[in-house]
Amino acid sequence: MSVSVPISKVTPADARGNAAGTAVTTLPPLAKADWSKQDLSADGAGRLESGRMVKKRVAKSDRIDLEWSYITRAEAAVVLQAFDSEYVLVEYLDAKSGAWVTKHFYTGDMTATGWTPHLDRWAKVSLAIIRATPDKG
């Protein structure tokens, strides 16, 4: 199974992007990690009556959707605790640049679904991280 966005380190951070805790480097292997770019537009952006789009992009922000499949209770705890801070610094392989980078993210909703007691595993643990400090447009 290929992993599109490997992550090597997650560090708790504050709202300004300063490290605020101990880094986690022991995440279990990802089942899926999808990178996407979100455009942030200025007021007045949108589609005109003519159908023409006025983008007015002011910034670009990365979003990474992460998923782990059939991980143990202990592994799920590592993942959920690593991303539990409101903000995190994440070292990851950036799809756009092709280089390892560390960027400031906030964590979106997290889910753990499909508890399987006889295997002591969750079927899926997933969450999204979104760049808290975007790149200028």
Secondary structure, 3 states (H helix, E strand, C coil): CCCCCCEEEEEEECCCCCECCCCECCCCCCCEEEEEEEEEECCCCEECCCCCEECCEEEEEEEEEEEEEEEEHHHHHHHHHHCCCCEEEEEEECCCCCCEEEEEEEEEEEEEEEEECCCCEEEEEEEEEEECCCEEC
